[in-house]
Amino acid sequence: MSPYQWILALHVIATIAWMAGLFYLPRLFVYHAMSAPGSEQSETFKLMERRLLRVIMDPAMIASWLFGLWLLALNPALREQGYLQAKTALVVLMTVYHFYLARAVRLFAAGKNTRSHVYWRVMNEVPTLLMIAIIILVIVKPF
């Protein structure tokens, strides 16, 4: 097995961990938005959200980027592939979404969330759509 395969495996593992967090955090926001501010339940959600972001999502996002960039460094010909350029643009969007969620964690922690549980239900679909598009680009390589 080559080092490239090991790095690719680590990239996939990190990405799966990152995606799990991107799926779960907005779901926590749905329930948090329905809980009474200052309640024990609300305080529990704050703790869960902060830990999910800091312990799982942030390191997984960083690892996904680092291993992905390492793969590009090992195989520079990939840079010319249109599908990879599109995938990279979608990963940038996913990163922006990650930081948007991180901001929401801070707002919830400060008791300043103004969004409804319905809003967070809709936002919970964003990573699914990005993931579908990214997987299709990587597997099908339409261009």
Secondary structure, DSSP 8 states (H G I E B T S, - for coil): --HHHHHHHHHHHHHHHHHHHHHHHHHHHHHHHHS-TTSHHHHHHHHHHHHIIIIIIHHHHHHHHHHHHHHHHH-GGGGG-HHHHHHHHHHHHHHHHHHHHHHHHHHHHTT-----HHHHHHHTTHHHHHHHHHHHHHHH---
